[in-house]
Amino acid sequence: MTDPTAIVLLSGGLDSVTTLAIARAAGRTCYALSFRYGQRHEHELVLARRLATTLGAARHLVVDIDLAQFGGSALTANIDVPKDRPIESMSGDIPITYVPARNTVFLSYALAFAEVTGAEEIYLGVNAVDYSGYPDCRPEFIDAFEKMANLATKAAVEGRHLSIQAPLLLLTKAEIITRGLELGVDYGSTSTCYDPDAAGAACGRCDACALRLRAFADLGLRDPAPYQGAAS
Amino acid sequence: MTDPTAIVLLSGGLDSVTTLAIARAAGRTCYALSFRYGQRHEHELVLARRLATTLGAARHLVVDIDLAQFGGSALTANIDVPKDRPIESMSGDIPITYVPARNTVFLSYALAFAEVTGAEEIYLGVNAVDYSGYPDCRPEFIDAFEKMANLATKAAVEGRHLSIQAPLLLLTKAEIITRGLELGVDYGSTSTCYDPDAAGAACGRCDACALRLRAFADLGLRDPAPYQGAAS
């Protein structure tokens, strides 16, 4: 019997990389799926490609999608990424870096890929604890997507169930890192930053960097990723 | 007060064009959205552009999407389109022309576009009567997508409801054409064919052509669209 197949959404960031490691540790044959969606930095995709290989993904596909022509987000338009915000001020708000319907679009592609490949699971690294502001990271959104997906496809009509796995959903950032380190993830090769420099070094000051740095600090660890201005 | 805004999925085929006419007649400001998704014929998009203008859409966007790299359908891969099948043999089966998760992907983009533009409705021309084989044309799929969409977005969190309008869902093809003719739709400029020639003339023999031709015949009308080998 062959291993069950899972589609894994892989951005190259800390969360999605840990998710891939968890899917691999659960014995899944993993098809990693990344998107080029008008990010201001290609560096993420270079890291995603490298990490897919390192973590033993069976395939890695990069799909071009065109959310930028809709506008409306700091990640795809020319808006300044907020810096040096206190972590306490982040919760509740929907971040300026929110991309309209992004997880819905990403999961829809994953659904198409799952149907074609016969995968029975989609793994994604959403997390409802640290970033409570993103509507499409909430458990009720994931549940509703799964219900819809099981009505959408030929596979579903034929009785094959598709499940959405979000293993990080209720973990803190520190718990995610702890789990990843147990599974041998090299966090030096991941980037979570909203505003890295041309060489891919993280800014250390955007919301994503602040949360990540605090989590490593809480664990008494040094974040092995490269930061701008650091001597590493 | 300005007219309410609706996103209208527009392929250039008979159903989606009638849907746009219905949305316009209902007083909506319409943003038409078409997709270039590895169709074998660009002709559809030329018609969509022309019909969007004729029917008074305020904007028309064509988004490139990349379902072809997943494979798995006659519309995007090099599989022969079935011809000359009796209409009675079509129902029940999922057609070979089924594209994995297509309506889910299309609606996800429409959702992103709705959020950015503040649209409160998405219109799409799915129809559960003539093509009962498509899983993502069923009422329960549309309902599930709407529920998911209302959990997915910043707009939803802020209390703005999005509704999915599928005005053709329970109409027969003949009823759709009757409604469109009342609204002044020029069906000579629409193409429903799965296998048109280079000039855009319909084959007259695929499942879509067979259903369309029978509907016009049932109404005692001649289909004004160009067909291959016809002297029109």
Interface residues (C-beta under 8 A of the other chain):
Chain A: L61 V63 D64 I65 D66 L67 Q69 F70 G71 G72 I94 Y98 P100 A101 R102 N103 T104 V105 L107 S108 Y109 L111 A112 F113 E115 V116 P135 D136 R138 E140 F141 A144 F145 K147 M148 A149 L151 A152 T153 K154 A156 V157
Chain B: L61 V63 D64 I65 D66 L67 Q69 F70 G71 G72 I94 Y98 P100 A101 R102 N103 T104 V105 L107 S108 Y109 L111 A112 F113 E115 V116 P135 D136 R138 E140 F141 A144 F145 K147 M148 A149 L151 A152 T153 K154 A156 V157
